Amino acid sequence: MQTASGRKFALGCDIGATKVSLALAFSRGVIEERVVDSTRRMRKPESLVSEVSAMISSMLGRKGLSRSDCVGIGVAFAGPVSFTEGKVIYGTNIPGWDDIPLAGMLSDALSIPASIMNDANVGALGEYRHGGHGQGDLLYVTISTGIGAGLVIGGRVYEGSSKVAGEIGHTTVAENGPSCGCGKRGCLETLSSGLSIARIASERMRRETSSLIDRAGANGETVNSAMVFEEARKGDMLSSEIVESACRYLGFALAGATMLMSFSTIVLGGGMAREGEYLRKRVEFYTRKELARGPNEKVRILVSRMPERVVDIGAIELAFDAASERESHGAV
Ligand SMILES: [Zn+2]
């Protein structure tokens, strides 16, 4: 068997509230191997570091690779992160994660240089470098359970003064709308995320006629956003109305963001990107409706062609970028 030993490689790690994935790549944009560890418990920082270390040992053992050939690990974290300081600012969905110097903890424990960035920003980096969207300023919006965004301005991920740019999910789009986990009402996330679409469908199915009832039962307990999209495609009135409403609110937020930042491209990613062209067309329709006339109308609205891989690809970029930077500064 041919051994890959001696070849330099980078690792990418995606840390979410309920899962950790680890990817390995010998070159940018090409994931060689990926493993996912899904557990239901929330991790403490120290136990997460041990777990990532064990995942790395197991992967490198299987591939016959040595840690000394690893140029670095790029980490995508589901929550606010200061990239420059290498720390988690606080854990929105993960308790016990306030002010954690995760990059340093991982570097020390793994003997591998580590860089850390918010997962939506990492996704934006992956899309910008490997999504084939050109060099213009890019807004990457991830629509899954919640809604987040990453901005690439002038070729660089933009974190903003407080390091938390991209909180598009918590912009208010409906006065007195549903309550949000952030404490406000009417946030975009409460009206257009996958979880919100499922919640709205579940509530409305109890009192309205819909083919969704055949799928999920009259009380709507098992309904999810993919079912709502599927029934909308088949012409179910209630499902279409829910999808249209979610896309209309996305249009409000995306048009506002475009008028502020004059993006050349908006890429829709996350779990909902699986809805493909149907989602893209509806979001584009409502975004264009809300855009003021002028050069910002040139903005392209696309769906990610690699929604499942983009964060891994971005995390690998992060690791290779940090290694190149260390090299250019003459560090070991
Ligand atoms: Zn909110």
Residues whose N, C-alpha, C, O or C-beta is under 5 A from the ligand:
A	BS01	ZN	G169 H170 C180 C182 K184 C187
